[in-house]
Amino acid sequence: MRHADDDRPTRSGASDSEAPLADLQAFAVELRRMNGEINRMTHGFAVNQHLHPTDVSALGAILDAPSPLTPGALREHLGLTSGAVTACLDRLERAGHIRRARESSDRRVVHVYYEPSARTVARDYFMPLAEATARARARFSEGELTTVLRFLTAMNEELAEVPPPRH
């Protein structure tokens, strides 16, 4: 574990002064590590809630969407078939995590909502992640955090443009 004010080794064994800041390999390693840790927590939540990991990805997409998602928008976001999204939404609805509503004048349009009680369950489960985030944020200045957030936003924008691999 590295501390912001010192030159002690990180978990990977390199000290801050040994690794160039812009080293692509270092970025790749740390992004994979963070992805792995977040996956570990989300898979634990899936097991805890008797869900499939894809269901947790769907919950994240529903939670992060600026407006209620349709099953079609969720299908596109997750890269799943219509049938797989329907099965996912059925599981999430049975488990009490979401509700589907037909509220437009076109009754064929379905919107998906994250249930407030399920948000509480998720918030309680992921509190250690929020606390770890707060501890990590405390090591950086507001200016540094602004830069980190800009990097993460740019990284997500770039990743969204990468086409899926062809099989």
PyMOL commands that set and color helices and strands:
alter all, ss='L'
color gray80, all
select helices_A, chain A and resi 24-48+53-64+71-78+82-94+116-125+127-137+142-161
alter helices_A, ss='H'
color red, helices_A
select strands_A, chain A and resi 98-101+111-114
alter strands_A, ss='S'
color yellow, strands_A
deselect
rebuild
show_as cartoon
